Each structure stands twice: as C-alpha cells, then as structure tokens.
C-alpha cells in the first residue's frame, strides 16, 4: 500500500503500528504466534506492524487481547480513528473561505452538553461580538492569503454560537488576562466586546474565570483548546487544528484545564479585571 498522501496521517499510522509492535514484543510472542492467536495470516500481522495495512478497530482489539493488553485497546482504537483526520490543515479547511470552517463544527456544537474552553490569545469564539469576530477573521484571512468572506463567516459563527443560549448546555471558560488586552480591532469594537463579555458572565449556564498576570501558576500559559464533553479536544496551533479523541489525550487536557482553572479568579474579581481593561482603552 502506498504511503498516505498526508505526511501527518502517515506519521500517525506509523506511530500506531509502532505501539502495536511494542505490545507484541512486551508480550514475548512472535508475529507468527500473534497471527495464530488472532486467527489471521502471519503476513497480516507483518503488514499491520509495518504500517502497510491500516488495522480495523476489531484488529486492534484482537491484537491487544492476544497480547494480554486489553487495557490498551481503547486508546489505540481512538488513535486509529483519528489518524485520518486528527491533524487538519487550516489552509485546506480555509481554502474556500472562512465560512466553511465555522460551519464544519456546527453538528459537534449542537451535540455537546458540556464545553470547557481555555484561551490565551483572543476572546473565545462563543463570546465574540459580530464586529470583534469580523475584525479577527479578516486578520486571519489576510495573514493566510485566503478568501476574505468574513461577513459570511461571522454569520455562520453567530448561528453556531446560538448553543450558548441553551440552558441545557454548560460552558466553562478560562481566559488569560492578556486576552482582555490584546488588540485585534479598534478601541470602540474592543470596548463593546468587553461589555459583551461582562454580560455573558451573568448567564446562569456560563462560568468565566480569568487568570491574572500576577497569579502564582501551577501550569504555564498554553495554546487555546476546547474540550467537548469528555470525548474530544480541539487544540489549535498556527498551522493546524488537531482533533484529539484518545482517552489519555482527553484526560491530559482535562487535567490541564483543571490546573488552569485553579489559578483563575471569578465573580467580582474577574469583573474588575474586565472593567480595568475597559478603562485602559484609548
């Protein structure tokens, strides 16, 4: 089988194959013995172990069962499922404009019951005003040289964000104080955005914590990420949006969110940080 056209997917496939190989070796059995225990040919074991044939979920479970490593199967199955789409190139998503990127997560947003969002750079998309979103998305389009359909993208984002008004869903945000100070728009637009943030902090299904500059930290500031229920994480970098579904990965980000939350202030103290940023606008 030829290598996958995406280097990221190929690397993920090779990493999965490597883990399966380690499990077999740790069990102290040969590829032939593994094949006998799984009820398939020795050549199939070799193809899977050398990343020439992608295993099915059932193959992975059988492999782990044959090696007395059933506890590792859930992580490996999740890794197998995400290898084809875990590292989505932003440029590919944005090629036809930013609206498509906003719409691509609509179903996920509607299905999720609990959102945990950490941001260190800009106001979370959920809490953005249309004008702030337009300024930010225009910056992104300009930087990447992609079609600037900011108006359509903002409309799509606002439709997507309608889930915020659904009281059956809960939202927990942790913002670095820097988010209140970074300028990606005019002072007037930023003032309206900070006012909107203050209003959102009053919503009964929304919790907003802010990590002050002077807070004693137990973890460092890190790139933005969102946890959807306890099953999926979107972690952003400059060139990619990684979708993480392995239980160990989700648990890692959940622990990071918990640590970051511990350093955040809420209530009147958080509101004073927002009003302070408002007062300092030109």
FENKA-V407318 format. One record per run of one state. SS is the DSSP state (h for helix, s for strand, l for the rest). FROM is the first residue (numbers start at 1). LEN is the number of residues. If there is no record, write none. Layout:
SS	FROM	LEN
SS	FROM	LEN
//
This chain:
l	1	6
h	7	21
l	28	3
h	31	8
l	39	3
h	42	8
l	50	7
h	57	10
l	67	3
h	70	13
l	83	4
s	87	3
h	90	5
l	95	3
h	98	6
l	104	2
h	106	6
l	112	2
s	114	6
l	120	5
h	125	3
l	128	2
h	130	15
l	145	5
h	150	16
l	166	4
s	170	7
h	177	4
l	181	6
h	187	14
l	201	5
s	206	6
l	212	13
s	225	4
l	229	3
s	232	5
l	237	3
s	240	5
l	245	2
h	247	16
l	263	2
s	265	1
l	266	1
h	267	13
l	280	3
//
